[in-house]
């Protein structure tokens, strides 16, 4: 159970709250104030324009009759769960960061070598701590509106969202799960703030003539992206290295 903040610590907690979330979402942060060391299996890429989805590639595939689905933004979302840690964790809050603006394409056929997805998550429209999402997550503490607004502003400034406005995901299908045709393991390459990191993700999928639905969850480590998790007071107040990601994507077939 999460604890409420004791009055004697209220001023400290309010001061630290924005900083906690600022570094807590370091899956989304390449914070200028945090020293980052790019791991050996990550790649550093130059900044690219905001809208770089390969529209022509998917249009050509659809013209050949391949099953291409364009992401239905209104029916899709990505959630990132950020957790506090340390002996003084009760001074902070756990958080939900959400994107309701995922764009992109999915090319999904029966053969693994002709499956691909390009997805974009715009950082400027990320939300922090929507009440319904916090309730669904079972979070019991209640950050103030000012805390939430300040946290979001600090987060966007620290990830330099103006220069690197998009989190990019490239996915290729690998192999069906053990005996279950609806469970598929994917190879996901995530690029954030010019750094790419790859890992496997198992998803559940449903498909009919006009729609494709893909959902799943996975976790990442801040250290995978060369980010040192935030901590103060010698680690007594900190952010857990692991971040939990849940996603639900729906695509409409293009013709």
Secondary structure by P-SEA (a helix, b strand, c coil): ccccccccaaaaaaaaaaaaaacccccccccccbbbbbcccbbbbccccccccaaaaaaaaaaaccccccccccccbbbbbbbbbccccccbbbbbbbbccccccccccccccccbbbbbbbccccccccaaaaaaacccccccaaaaaaaaaaaaaaacccccccbbbbbbbcccccccccbbbbbbbbbcccbbbbbbbbbcccccccbbbbbbccccccccccccccccccccbbbbcbbbbbbbbbbbbcc
